[in-house]
Amino acid sequence: MKGPARRQAWSAVLAAVLFFLCGCGVFSSVQKKTAGLVDTFRGDVDACTNTMAVVPFENQVDWLRVDLGASFSGRIKTVVEENTRRLSVLTAAQPEFPEQFQRAPGTPDGRTDNFALAVAGRAAGVNMVLTGQLVGARYVEQKEGALWFKETHHVLRLQLEAAVYHTGTGAKLFDEDVFYDVAVSGEDSGTIGEKRLPETVSMPDAAAGMAETLGAMLHETLKDIPWEGYVTTVQADRYSLPFGKQNGLCVGMRLDAFAVADITEGMDTQRYLVPGPKCGTLVLTAVNDGGSEARLADGGPVSPGSLVRLAR
């Protein structure tokens, strides 16, 4: 976790971005557990559907064999989509999953490259990208109950690190440690201490439980995020977007366009995109699965890389 000073610095850098993203909605607060975490911004979530790609999770606990592949990502997808209106989840098991998200791009010092994720997401028609890894597994004794009725419970505590990146800005919408407890016996403490999995523990069940816990947390954070799109190419008066029917777009919709984002470098040298002022209005003329075309209705010029939102 980062210190209070860095959290305050990030709040200053990203507050303007978030206010812009909210449009006429309510920008309620910016709260960060680590640098870049955006906790709340609201908008019209009833009109169009966001798309979130799930980068396959990694297991950093070398002695624990657990499958964080298709079944794990699929459970996250199920929980999020069943509970969150207007949010579609893409996993590596789906044929339309963008190949560039099979693995998160990294920086030379080992961090996730948020800027590369944002650029790739914009081109692929993805609004958010979920990354994560299993980083911990330890034996824990905890007392539960009141006064002299307290009982000792023994658990294997699993720890996930998960983050959701917003492709419009490169900022984090979600950055949390997710803990999941698996009941074990007191005798299992030595087994876990020796970095061996107790025979009583079902890791497929534990993985499903972690996925469901994470999915519920994602729902609470992402349920009010408004849709955005991006112009990828411009040919004469034909503007192409990598968003289509799957996002709820339809012919005749009007989209406000904003100037190509400026690139801002944060305190940790990571780069962020800050959208520019409104530069025009587009009208959708063709909407297909996976892409749309529009014409300029007002203002201009609108360039490749411009952000678009539903006109208000």
N, C-alpha and C positions, 0 to 999 in steps of 0.2 A: 504494500500500500504506500502511496505517496504521502508526504507531509502536508500540513495545513497551508503552508506558504505556497506550495506548488498548486494546490487545489484552487486557491484564491486567484493565482495568476491565470490559470486556464479559464476560470469564470470570466475574467475580463476579456480574454482573447475571443471566446466563443459566444458570449452573450449576444453580440450584434448579429452573428450568424443565425442564432436561434430565433431572435425577434423577426428577422426577415422571413424565415421559414414559416412562421405562424401566420403570416399574412394578416387577415382580419380576425383570426382566432385569438385565443387568449394565451399569451406567453406567461405562464404562471410562476415558474421558478427554474433555477439552474442549481442542481445539487450534484456534487461529484464525490465519489469514493476514491477514484483515481483520476489522473489527468485525462481529460477528454470525455468523461462520462456525462451524457445528457440525460437527465431524469425525466423531464416533462416538457413537451410542447404539443399543443393541440390544434386541430383544424377540422375541416370537413372530411370525415372518414367514410361517409356513406356513398360517395359518388364513384370512386375508383379504387382499385385493389393494388396494394404494394406487393412486390415480390422479394422474398428473402432467400438467398442461397446459403446452404449449410456446407461449409468446408469440412471434409471428414475429420473428426476429432482424432487426436493423437494420445497415446498412452505413454506417459513419462515414468511410470512406476515399473521398473524392470522386472520385479519379482512377481507381479500380479498379471495373470493372463486374463484379459477381458476384451470382448469384442465391442469396439466402439464404431463399427462400420455401418452397413446398410440398415440393420435392425434398429440400432441406436438412433441414427438420424431419422429413420422412418417413424419412430415413436415420438420424437420431438415434433415432426411434421403433423402427426395425427392430433396431438394435444393442442398445438398452436392453432391449427385450422378449425378444429371443432369448437374452440372457445373464442377465437378472434375474427370478427368480421373484417373483410377487406384486407386480409393478409394471406398470401399464397406462399408456400414453402417449397423450394426446390432442393432435392437431395441428389447425391451422386448416382443413385439407383434409377433415376429418371432419364430417358433418352435426350430430353431437352436441356439437361444440366450443362452449364457452360464449362468447357474443358479447363479453362484457366483457373477454376476454383477447386480443382482436385487437391490443391495444396496452397496454403496462404503464402503470398510473397513475403520475403523477409529482408530486413536491413542487414548490413555487415555486422552489427553488434547483436544480432539475434532476435530483434523485435519484429513484430508484424509490420509490414510496410503499408500503413494506412492509405497513403496517397496512391500507390499502385493498385490497391483494392478498389479505391474510388474510381479511378480511371477505367479499370477493367469492368466494374459494375455498370458504369454509365453506358459503355459500348454494348454490353450484353443485355440491357434492359432489366437490370437488377437494382432495386432500391436500397437493399440492406444485405450485409454479409455477416453470417455467424461463424465465429472461429472458437476453438476451445481445445483443452487438453486435460487429461487426468494427471494431477500432480502430486497427490498424497493418498496414503492408506496407512492408518495407525490404530492401535488398540486404545480404547478409552473406557474408563470406569466413570459412571455418573450416578449421583444420588437423586432419587425422585421420591416425592411424597412430602408429608408434613410432620414436623417434630419427630417423635420416636417411631413413627410409621414409615420412615424413609427406607427405601430399598435400593440396593446397588444393582445397576444394570450394566451389562458388558456389551460393547459394540465395536465393530470394525467401522471406523469413520473414513469415508471416501471423500476426496476433495477434487472438484472440477474448477478450472478457471475458464470462464466464458466471456466473450465480448461480441457485441454487434456493432458493425461499422456502417455509418450512413454514407452512401455513395455520392450524395449531393455535396457533402462538405469534407468527408474523411474523418469526421468526429465520431466518437463512440456514443451510441445511444444506450448501451448496456455494458457494464463491466463489473462482473460479480464473481466471488468465490461461492460455489454451490456445494453444500455439504449433505451427504446422505449416509445414514447410519444403518448398518446391518447387524441384527442381534447375533451375539455369539455367547459362549459360556466363559466363565472365569478361567477354566483350564486352557482356553484357546489363546490366552495372552502370550504364553511362551511360544506357541506356534507362529503367531503374528510377529513376535519379537525376532524370531529367526527368519523372518521374511518368507514364510510359507502360508498358504491359504488353508484355513481350517476346512475339513471335509464337509462340515455342516453348511458351508456358505455356497449358495448358488449364484455365481457371477452373472449368468444371463438375467436372473431376476433382479439382481442389484443394478445392472446396466439399465434395465427397463425402468426401475425406480428412479435412478438418476435422471434419465431422459424426461420422465413425467414431471419431476420436481423442477427441472430447468424449463420445460415447456410452460409450466404454470407461471414461472417468474417472467418469462419472455412476454406472455400474454399481458400481464399487468403493466409492463413497461411500454410495449409497442402498440397497444390497442388504439391509441389516439393519434398515431403519426399520420399526417396527411400525405396523399400521393403526390409525387413529382415525376417528371419525365425529362428527357434530354434530347436535343436535336443532334443527330449524328452526321448527317450530310445535307448539303444544300446544292440543288441544281436548278438554276433559273428561279422559278417561283414554286419549286417543289421541295418541301422540307420533310425529311425522313426521321422517324423516331422508332427505336427498338421496343416499343410498347404497343399492345394491340387489344384484341378482343378479350384476352385473358386478364387484362387489367380493367375491363369495364369501359373501355373507350368506344365511342360510336361516331359515325359521320355527323358533322354539324357541330360537334363540341367546339367551344372556343377556349383557347389556351393562351394565357398571358406568358410572354417570353421575357427572359431577363438576360442581361449581357453576360458574356463569358466570364466565368469566375476568375477573380484575382487569386494568386497563390500566396498564402501567408505561412511563414515558418514559425512554429511554436518554440517554446523554451527548450524542449527536448530534441530539437532539430527536425521533428516530423513536420510534414507540410500539410496544409489545410486549404480548402477552397472556400472563398467568400464570394457568393453570387453578387453580380452587379445590379444596377437599377433596371427597371422595366424598359424594354426596348421595342416592344411591339406586341401584336396579338395575332395568333394563328387560328385557322379554322380547319378542322380535320375533313379531308376530302375522300379518304379511303382508309378502312380499318380492316386488318387481317389478323390471323393468328401469328403473333410474334412481331408485328410491325404495323406502322401507320404512316400515312402521308398527309401533309397539310399545305395550305397556301397562306400567304400573308394577307391579313385582313386590315391591318392598321399598323402604322409606325414602321419600324425597321431602321437599319438592317438587323436581321437575326442571323447569327453565325453558328456554324457547327460548334457544339459544346454548350450552347445556351440552355439554361434550365427553363422548363415550362411547368406551369401549374394551371389548374382549372380557373378560368376567368371568373371574377367576382363582380 
